């Protein structure tokens, strides 16, 4: 079972590396944010897998905390995008 978990961890870390490349080269902010969400999810999954391999129960608390922070980051990004859209709409109606 440990071999399977280790192989899964390797695959998730490879996907995490691909997400980091997309963050650096993303053409738009939305692409970068989606890649950041992928990195957050992959980070949480890798922490959970490492905890299962090492049999450390505290990693669940760390993973849940990171998941909560990732949720707030998504909400902040959407609010920023909505405020940008509203300011663009307000600017177009004044002309």
Secondary structure, 3 states (H helix, E strand, C coil): CHHHHHHHHHHHHHHHHHHHHHHHHCCCHHHHHHHHHHHHHHHHHHHHHHHHHHCCCHHHHHHHHHHHHHHHHHHHHHHHHHHHHHHHHHHHHHC
